[in-house]
Amino acid sequence: MAADDGDAAISSSSSPLLSKPSTSALDSPRRSSDPESDPTQFLQISYNFGPRPFKDVAFLLLFDLFVFSTFGFGVFSVFHRNTDYGDSSSFSYDLASTSCVKASTFTSVSNSYWSDPVFEKDLIWTLVVTLILSAPFCFVVLLLLKHYTKQIVYACLPLFVLFPVFFNVYWFVACTLSSSCSDALPLAYRVLVLVFIFLIVGVIVWIIVANWYRIELTIQIIGVASDALSKNLKLFVVLPLLILGLVVYYAPVVVFLVFARFNGEFVPREVDGDEYVCEWKEDSWVPAYYALAIITMIWSLAVMVEMQVYVISGAIAQWYFSKEDSMPKKCIRSSLR
């Protein structure tokens, strides 16, 4: 018994006091501490300056087909137009040929409305004044949103209720006092519309009350957005230029739509027994061209809106992830890339 105790004491004394731990003992705490010491475990958010992969090739080809078809048929409508459009008084029904023929006398139709110098002058001055006043108005609104965000938000909330209520009551009273409106719309229908609009106002009030706790978050978002916009004033130039480009793109399409109406001919129509009158009949492809042009214009508008979204989000993201004392360069170009 004593010998065993002595052997145990000798073995314990011969073993080192700080023995090297086993590999398994070292691995267990390291494994537990690895997630904390690994810097890649958290998602590093930054702006990707690389080009975006283009994946909508099929829709791009379809959009190009719509655009080229719209312009192609539009040019065809210009050169294939009937110059006698709008001059039905010059045509009469011919019993021999059973068709509408043009009389010898021709009366030209003057388009004095569009050539009116007063109208053109007023239109030009309206555009000039709008362009001059729009820039300072936008800057004033931006400064107010940047420094008085909370006051503006709380001041605008009642307007979402007061304006619909005012116009609803004003419309109801004006229609009641007007004899033509009251005859066209009976009292029961007027009351029904009045109650329906008040119900919509009630839904708006309920939405505001139910989301009242998000008002402060909305104020913070508007404040950060106005601050970001003040640091990216190029957007005040790029976004209107995109809209102007869309208007320039729309201009020939609108002209093509106008000239498409001129494609057709005068055909006889029986009114009373053996009496015929000549009326204008468009070609069969004109309604289809209207549908094609309208779809192309709506699709082009959606593309322009998406371009604005890319420009705004890209410019703001580059500003947000840049250093405090540095401003990103060529942010608009990289956003559209």
Sine and cosine of phi, psi and omega as CSV:
sin_phi,cos_phi,sin_psi,cos_psi,sin_omega,cos_omega
0.00,0.00,-0.75,0.67,0.02,-1.00
-0.93,0.38,-0.57,0.82,0.02,-1.00
-0.91,0.41,-0.64,0.77,0.03,-1.00
-0.89,0.45,-0.66,0.75,0.03,-1.00
-0.90,0.43,-0.60,0.80,0.01,-1.00
-0.93,0.37,-0.64,0.77,0.04,-1.00
-0.90,0.44,-0.60,0.80,0.02,-1.00
-0.92,0.39,-0.64,0.77,0.01,-1.00
-0.92,0.39,-0.64,0.77,0.00,-1.00
-0.91,0.41,-0.66,0.75,-0.01,-1.00
-0.92,0.39,-0.61,0.79,0.02,-1.00
-0.95,0.33,-0.55,0.84,0.01,-1.00
-0.97,0.25,-0.49,0.87,0.01,-1.00
-0.98,0.21,-0.37,0.93,0.02,-1.00
-0.98,0.19,0.60,-0.80,-0.02,-1.00
-0.92,0.39,0.54,-0.84,-0.01,-1.00
-0.93,0.36,-0.63,0.78,0.01,-1.00
-0.94,-0.34,0.99,0.16,-0.02,-1.00
-0.98,0.20,0.50,-0.86,0.01,-1.00
-0.94,0.34,0.83,-0.56,-0.02,-1.00
-0.92,0.38,0.34,-0.94,-0.01,-1.00
-0.95,0.31,0.25,-0.97,-0.03,-1.00
-0.91,0.42,-0.60,0.80,0.02,-1.00
-0.91,0.41,-0.57,0.82,0.02,-1.00
-0.94,0.35,-0.50,0.87,0.03,-1.00
-0.98,0.20,-0.54,0.84,-0.07,-1.00
-0.95,0.31,-0.58,0.82,-0.08,-1.00
-0.90,0.44,-0.74,0.67,0.04,-1.00
-0.94,0.33,-0.48,0.87,0.01,-1.00
-0.92,0.38,-0.62,0.78,0.03,-1.00
-0.91,0.42,-0.59,0.81,0.01,-1.00
-0.96,0.29,-0.45,0.89,-0.02,-1.00
-1.00,-0.09,-0.17,0.98,-0.02,-1.00
-0.88,0.48,-0.71,0.71,0.00,-1.00
-0.87,0.48,-0.48,0.88,-0.01,-1.00
-0.98,0.19,-0.55,0.83,-0.05,-1.00
-1.00,0.00,-0.18,0.98,-0.02,-1.00
-0.99,0.16,0.90,-0.44,-0.03,-1.00
-0.97,0.24,-0.23,0.97,-0.04,-1.00
-1.00,0.03,-0.01,1.00,-0.01,-1.00
-0.95,0.31,-0.44,0.90,0.04,-1.00
-1.00,-0.04,0.63,-0.78,-0.02,-1.00
-0.95,0.31,0.86,-0.51,0.01,-1.00
-1.00,0.06,0.93,-0.36,-0.04,-1.00
-1.00,-0.07,0.80,-0.60,0.03,-1.00
-0.45,-0.89,0.15,-0.99,-0.01,-1.00
-1.00,0.05,0.76,-0.65,0.01,-1.00
-1.00,0.01,0.93,-0.36,-0.03,-1.00
-1.00,0.09,-0.06,1.00,-0.01,-1.00
-0.96,0.27,0.29,-0.96,0.02,-1.00
-0.93,0.37,0.55,-0.84,0.02,-1.00
-0.98,0.19,0.65,-0.76,0.06,-1.00
-0.94,0.34,0.72,-0.69,-0.02,-1.00
-1.00,-0.04,0.87,-0.50,-0.11,-0.99
-0.87,-0.49,-0.15,0.99,-0.09,-1.00
-0.98,-0.21,0.81,0.58,-0.03,-1.00
-0.92,0.38,-0.64,0.77,-0.02,-1.00
-0.89,0.45,-0.70,0.71,0.02,-1.00
-0.94,0.35,-0.52,0.85,0.07,-1.00
-0.90,0.43,-0.70,0.71,0.03,-1.00
-0.90,0.43,-0.64,0.77,0.04,-1.00
-0.91,0.41,-0.66,0.75,0.03,-1.00
-0.90,0.43,-0.68,0.74,0.05,-1.00
-0.89,0.46,-0.61,0.79,0.04,-1.00
-0.89,0.45,-0.66,0.75,0.04,-1.00
-0.89,0.45,-0.70,0.72,-0.05,-1.00
-0.91,0.41,-0.75,0.66,-0.02,-1.00
-0.91,0.42,-0.59,0.81,0.05,-1.00
-0.92,0.39,-0.64,0.77,0.02,-1.00
-0.89,0.46,-0.72,0.69,-0.02,-1.00
-0.96,0.29,-0.58,0.82,0.01,-1.00
-0.91,0.41,-0.77,0.64,0.04,-1.00
-0.93,0.38,-0.46,0.89,0.06,-1.00
-0.92,0.40,-0.69,0.72,0.07,-1.00
-0.90,0.44,-0.63,0.78,0.06,-1.00
-0.89,0.47,-0.64,0.77,0.00,-1.00
-0.92,0.40,-0.50,0.86,0.02,-1.00
-0.94,0.35,-0.71,0.70,-0.06,-1.00
-0.99,0.13,-0.30,0.95,-0.04,-1.00
-0.98,-0.21,0.18,0.98,-0.09,-1.00
-0.95,0.33,0.41,-0.91,0.06,-1.00
-0.99,-0.15,0.89,-0.45,-0.07,-1.00
-0.95,0.32,-0.18,0.98,0.00,-1.00
-1.00,0.03,0.12,0.99,-0.01,-1.00
-0.89,0.45,0.70,-0.72,0.01,-1.00
0.99,0.11,0.07,1.00,-0.02,-1.00
-0.87,-0.49,0.83,0.56,-0.05,-1.00
-0.93,0.37,-0.39,0.92,-0.01,-1.00
-0.93,0.36,-0.32,0.95,0.00,-1.00
-1.00,0.08,-0.08,1.00,-0.03,-1.00
-0.93,-0.36,0.58,-0.82,0.03,-1.00
-0.64,-0.77,0.36,-0.93,-0.04,-1.00
-0.99,0.13,0.76,-0.65,0.01,-1.00
-0.97,-0.25,0.87,-0.49,-0.03,-1.00
-0.92,0.38,-0.52,0.85,-0.05,-1.00
-0.93,0.37,-0.72,0.69,-0.03,-1.00
-0.99,-0.10,-0.09,1.00,-0.05,-1.00
0.76,0.65,0.69,0.72,0.02,-1.00
-0.52,-0.85,0.12,-0.99,0.02,-1.00
-1.00,-0.01,0.80,-0.60,0.01,-1.00
-0.87,-0.49,0.43,-0.90,-0.03,-1.00
-1.00,0.09,0.71,-0.70,0.01,-1.00
-0.96,0.28,0.21,-0.98,-0.03,-1.00
-0.95,0.31,-0.54,0.84,-0.01,-1.00
-0.99,0.11,0.63,-0.78,-0.02,-1.00
-0.74,-0.67,0.80,-0.59,0.01,-1.00
-0.94,-0.35,0.89,-0.46,-0.02,-1.00
-0.97,0.25,0.64,-0.77,0.02,-1.00
-0.99,-0.13,0.87,-0.50,-0.02,-1.00
-1.00,0.03,0.65,-0.76,0.02,-1.00
-0.95,-0.30,0.97,0.25,-0.10,-0.99
-0.98,0.18,-0.27,0.96,-0.07,-1.00
-0.93,0.36,-0.74,0.68,-0.06,-1.00
-0.98,0.22,-0.39,0.92,0.02,-1.00
-1.00,-0.05,0.17,0.98,0.02,-1.00
-0.94,0.33,0.87,-0.49,-0.02,-1.00
-0.92,0.40,-0.50,0.87,0.01,-1.00
-0.92,0.40,-0.67,0.75,0.03,-1.00
-0.90,0.44,-0.69,0.72,0.01,-1.00
-0.90,0.44,-0.64,0.77,0.00,-1.00
-0.91,0.41,-0.70,0.72,0.03,-1.00
-0.90,0.44,-0.62,0.78,0.01,-1.00
-0.91,0.41,-0.68,0.73,0.00,-1.00
-0.90,0.43,-0.70,0.71,0.00,-1.00
-0.91,0.41,-0.58,0.81,0.05,-1.00
-0.89,0.45,-0.69,0.72,0.03,-1.00
-0.91,0.41,-0.65,0.76,-0.02,-1.00
-0.91,0.42,-0.73,0.69,0.00,-1.00
-0.90,0.44,-0.62,0.79,0.03,-1.00
-0.90,0.45,-0.69,0.73,0.01,-1.00
-0.92,0.39,-0.60,0.80,-0.02,-1.00
-0.94,0.34,-0.66,0.75,-0.07,-1.00
-0.99,0.11,-0.31,0.95,-0.06,-1.00
-0.94,0.35,-0.62,0.79,-0.03,-1.00
-0.91,0.42,-0.81,0.59,0.04,-1.00
-0.90,0.43,-0.53,0.85,0.04,-1.00
-0.89,0.45,-0.68,0.73,0.02,-1.00
-0.90,0.43,-0.65,0.76,0.00,-1.00
-0.92,0.39,-0.62,0.79,0.03,-1.00
-0.91,0.42,-0.70,0.72,0.03,-1.00
-0.89,0.46,-0.63,0.78,0.01,-1.00
-0.91,0.43,-0.69,0.73,0.02,-1.00
-0.91,0.42,-0.64,0.77,0.03,-1.00
-0.90,0.43,-0.66,0.75,0.03,-1.00
-0.93,0.37,-0.49,0.87,-0.02,-1.00
-0.97,0.26,-0.60,0.80,-0.11,-0.99
-0.96,-0.26,-0.42,0.91,-0.05,-1.00
-0.78,-0.62,0.75,0.66,-0.07,-1.00
-0.90,0.43,-0.74,0.67,-0.07,-1.00
-0.90,0.45,-0.70,0.71,-0.02,-1.00
-0.90,0.43,-0.65,0.76,-0.03,-1.00
-0.93,0.37,-0.65,0.76,-0.01,-1.00
-0.90,0.44,-0.73,0.69,-0.01,-1.00
-0.94,0.35,-0.47,0.88,0.04,-1.00
-0.97,0.24,-0.48,0.88,-0.02,-1.00
-1.00,0.09,-0.34,0.94,-0.02,-1.00
-0.86,0.51,-0.70,0.71,0.03,-1.00
-0.91,0.42,-0.39,0.92,-0.02,-1.00
-0.92,0.39,-0.46,0.89,0.04,-1.00
-0.91,0.41,-0.28,0.96,0.02,-1.00
-0.96,-0.29,-0.67,0.74,-0.09,-1.00
-0.93,0.38,-0.68,0.73,-0.03,-1.00
-0.89,0.46,-0.77,0.64,0.05,-1.00
-0.88,0.48,-0.62,0.78,0.01,-1.00
-0.91,0.42,-0.69,0.72,-0.02,-1.00
-0.89,0.46,-0.76,0.65,-0.03,-1.00
-0.93,0.37,-0.50,0.87,0.05,-1.00
-0.92,0.38,-0.73,0.69,0.02,-1.00
-0.93,0.37,-0.65,0.76,0.00,-1.00
-0.89,0.46,-0.68,0.73,0.01,-1.00
-0.90,0.43,-0.66,0.75,-0.03,-1.00
-0.90,0.43,-0.70,0.72,-0.01,-1.00
-0.93,0.37,-0.69,0.73,-0.02,-1.00
-0.90,0.43,-0.64,0.77,0.01,-1.00
-0.94,0.34,-0.53,0.85,0.03,-1.00
-0.94,0.35,-0.63,0.78,0.00,-1.00
-0.97,0.24,-0.43,0.90,0.00,-1.00
-1.00,0.10,0.80,-0.60,-0.04,-1.00
-0.94,0.35,-0.64,0.77,-0.01,-1.00
-0.91,0.41,-0.66,0.75,0.00,-1.00
-0.94,0.34,-0.65,0.76,0.00,-1.00
-0.93,0.38,-0.52,0.85,0.07,-1.00
-0.96,0.30,-0.61,0.79,-0.01,-1.00
-0.96,0.27,-0.53,0.85,-0.04,-1.00
-0.82,-0.57,0.96,-0.29,-0.02,-1.00
-0.89,0.46,0.23,-0.97,-0.06,-1.00
-0.89,0.45,-0.60,0.80,-0.02,-1.00
-0.89,0.46,-0.66,0.75,0.02,-1.00
-0.94,0.35,-0.60,0.80,0.04,-1.00
-0.90,0.45,-0.69,0.73,0.03,-1.00
-0.91,0.42,-0.61,0.79,0.02,-1.00
-0.89,0.45,-0.69,0.72,0.04,-1.00
-0.91,0.41,-0.64,0.77,0.02,-1.00
-0.87,0.49,-0.72,0.70,0.00,-1.00
-0.92,0.38,-0.62,0.78,0.00,-1.00
-0.89,0.45,-0.68,0.73,0.02,-1.00
-0.92,0.39,-0.61,0.79,0.07,-1.00
-0.90,0.44,-0.57,0.82,0.08,-1.00
-0.90,0.43,-0.64,0.77,0.06,-1.00
-0.89,0.45,-0.66,0.76,0.06,-1.00
-0.89,0.46,-0.64,0.77,0.05,-1.00
-0.88,0.47,-0.62,0.79,0.06,-1.00
-0.90,0.43,-0.64,0.77,0.04,-1.00
-0.89,0.46,-0.69,0.73,0.03,-1.00
-0.89,0.46,-0.67,0.75,0.01,-1.00
-0.90,0.44,-0.64,0.77,0.03,-1.00
-0.89,0.45,-0.67,0.74,0.00,-1.00
-0.91,0.42,-0.69,0.72,-0.02,-1.00
-0.93,0.38,-0.66,0.75,-0.03,-1.00
-0.92,0.38,-0.47,0.88,-0.01,-1.00
-0.95,-0.33,0.48,0.88,-0.03,-1.00
-0.90,0.43,-0.51,0.86,-0.02,-1.00
-0.94,0.33,-0.24,0.97,0.02,-1.00
-1.00,-0.06,0.01,1.00,-0.03,-1.00
-0.90,0.44,-0.70,0.71,0.00,-1.00
-0.89,0.45,-0.62,0.78,0.06,-1.00
-0.90,0.43,-0.63,0.77,0.06,-1.00
-0.89,0.45,-0.64,0.77,0.03,-1.00
-0.89,0.46,-0.68,0.73,0.02,-1.00
-0.91,0.42,-0.65,0.76,0.01,-1.00
-0.90,0.43,-0.69,0.72,0.01,-1.00
-0.91,0.42,-0.63,0.78,0.03,-1.00
-0.89,0.45,-0.71,0.71,0.03,-1.00
-0.92,0.40,-0.63,0.77,0.00,-1.00
-0.91,0.41,-0.67,0.74,0.03,-1.00
-0.92,0.39,-0.60,0.80,0.07,-1.00
-0.91,0.42,-0.67,0.74,0.03,-1.00
-0.91,0.42,-0.62,0.79,0.01,-1.00
-0.93,0.36,-0.57,0.82,0.05,-1.00
-0.92,0.39,-0.42,0.91,0.05,-1.00
-1.00,0.03,-0.13,0.99,0.01,-1.00
-0.77,-0.64,0.91,0.41,-0.05,-1.00
-0.94,0.34,-0.19,0.98,0.06,-1.00
-0.89,0.46,-0.42,0.91,0.00,-1.00
-0.90,0.44,-0.46,0.89,0.04,-1.00
-0.92,0.38,-0.32,0.95,0.03,-1.00
-0.99,-0.16,-0.67,0.74,-0.10,-1.00
-0.94,0.35,-0.71,0.71,-0.05,-1.00
-0.90,0.43,-0.71,0.70,0.10,-0.99
-0.89,0.46,-0.53,0.85,0.04,-1.00
-0.92,0.40,-0.58,0.82,0.08,-1.00
-0.90,0.43,-0.66,0.75,0.04,-1.00
-0.91,0.41,-0.65,0.76,0.04,-1.00
-0.89,0.45,-0.64,0.77,0.06,-1.00
-0.89,0.46,-0.61,0.80,0.06,-1.00
-0.91,0.40,-0.63,0.78,0.03,-1.00
-0.90,0.43,-0.69,0.73,0.05,-1.00
-0.89,0.46,-0.60,0.80,0.04,-1.00
-0.93,0.36,-0.57,0.82,0.01,-1.00
-0.95,0.30,-0.47,0.88,-0.14,-0.99
-0.83,0.56,-0.80,0.61,0.02,-1.00
-0.91,0.42,-0.51,0.86,0.02,-1.00
-0.91,0.42,-0.66,0.75,0.04,-1.00
-0.90,0.43,-0.64,0.76,0.05,-1.00
-0.89,0.46,-0.67,0.75,0.03,-1.00
-0.89,0.45,-0.62,0.79,0.03,-1.00
-0.91,0.42,-0.59,0.81,0.03,-1.00
-0.92,0.38,-0.71,0.70,-0.03,-1.00
-0.95,0.30,-0.36,0.93,0.04,-1.00
-0.90,0.43,-0.48,0.88,0.04,-1.00
-0.92,0.38,-0.38,0.92,-0.04,-1.00
-0.99,0.14,0.02,1.00,-0.01,-1.00
-1.00,-0.09,0.95,-0.32,-0.03,-1.00
0.23,-0.97,-0.29,-0.96,-0.01,-1.00
-0.39,-0.92,0.25,-0.97,0.05,-1.00
-1.00,0.04,0.78,-0.63,-0.02,-1.00
-0.82,-0.57,0.49,-0.87,0.01,-1.00
-0.97,0.23,0.55,-0.84,0.06,-1.00
-0.69,-0.72,0.78,-0.63,-0.03,-1.00
-0.98,0.19,0.77,-0.64,-0.03,-1.00
-0.94,-0.35,-0.80,0.60,-0.02,-1.00
-0.70,-0.72,0.98,-0.19,0.07,-1.00
0.91,0.42,-0.92,-0.40,-0.03,-1.00
-1.00,-0.08,0.16,0.99,-0.01,-1.00
-1.00,-0.03,0.72,-0.69,-0.03,-1.00
-0.81,-0.58,0.54,-0.84,0.11,-0.99
-0.79,-0.61,0.41,-0.91,0.00,-1.00
-0.99,-0.15,0.81,-0.59,0.02,-1.00
-0.76,-0.65,0.39,-0.92,-0.06,-1.00
-0.99,0.16,0.71,-0.70,0.05,-1.00
-0.78,-0.63,0.85,-0.53,0.00,-1.00
-0.96,0.28,0.39,-0.92,0.09,-1.00
-0.91,0.41,0.39,-0.92,-0.10,-0.99
-0.92,0.38,-0.39,0.92,-0.05,-1.00
-1.00,0.08,-0.17,0.99,-0.07,-1.00
-0.91,0.42,-0.74,0.67,0.04,-1.00
-0.87,0.50,-0.61,0.79,0.04,-1.00
-0.91,0.42,-0.59,0.81,0.04,-1.00
-0.93,0.38,-0.60,0.80,0.08,-1.00
-0.86,0.52,-0.71,0.70,0.01,-1.00
-0.89,0.45,-0.68,0.73,0.02,-1.00
-0.89,0.46,-0.71,0.70,-0.02,-1.00
-0.92,0.40,-0.64,0.77,0.00,-1.00
-0.92,0.40,-0.67,0.74,0.04,-1.00
-0.89,0.46,-0.66,0.75,0.02,-1.00
-0.90,0.44,-0.66,0.75,0.01,-1.00
-0.91,0.41,-0.67,0.74,0.02,-1.00
-0.91,0.42,-0.67,0.74,0.01,-1.00
-0.91,0.42,-0.65,0.76,0.04,-1.00
-0.90,0.43,-0.62,0.78,0.07,-1.00
-0.88,0.47,-0.66,0.75,0.04,-1.00
-0.90,0.44,-0.62,0.78,0.05,-1.00
-0.90,0.44,-0.67,0.74,0.02,-1.00
-0.90,0.43,-0.64,0.77,0.04,-1.00
-0.90,0.44,-0.65,0.76,0.04,-1.00
-0.91,0.42,-0.60,0.80,0.08,-1.00
-0.89,0.46,-0.65,0.76,0.07,-1.00
-0.89,0.46,-0.64,0.77,0.03,-1.00
-0.89,0.45,-0.68,0.73,0.02,-1.00
-0.90,0.43,-0.66,0.75,-0.01,-1.00
-0.91,0.41,-0.74,0.67,-0.04,-1.00
-0.91,0.42,-0.77,0.64,-0.05,-1.00
-0.91,0.42,-0.63,0.77,0.01,-1.00
-0.92,0.39,-0.69,0.72,0.01,-1.00
-0.91,0.42,-0.69,0.72,0.00,-1.00
-0.92,0.39,-0.62,0.79,0.01,-1.00
-0.91,0.41,-0.66,0.75,0.04,-1.00
-0.91,0.42,-0.63,0.78,0.06,-1.00
-0.92,0.40,-0.61,0.79,-0.06,-1.00
-0.93,0.36,-0.64,0.77,-0.06,-1.00
-1.00,-0.02,-0.04,1.00,0.05,-1.00
-0.99,0.16,0.22,-0.98,0.03,-1.00
-0.93,0.36,0.33,-0.94,-0.13,-0.99
-0.91,0.42,-0.61,0.79,-0.08,-1.00
-0.99,-0.11,0.12,0.99,-0.03,-1.00
-0.85,-0.53,0.56,-0.83,0.03,-1.00
-0.93,-0.37,0.69,-0.73,0.00,-1.00
-0.92,0.38,0.59,-0.80,0.01,-1.00
-0.97,-0.25,0.57,-0.82,0.01,-1.00
0.82,0.57,0.64,0.77,-0.04,-1.00
-0.94,0.34,-0.55,0.83,0.00,-1.00
-0.93,0.38,-0.68,0.73,-0.02,-1.00
-0.91,0.41,-0.68,0.73,0.01,-1.00
-0.93,0.35,-0.44,0.90,0.04,-1.00
-0.95,0.32,-0.56,0.83,0.00,-1.00
-1.00,0.06,-0.15,0.99,-0.08,-1.00
-0.95,0.30,0.00,0.00,0.00,0.00
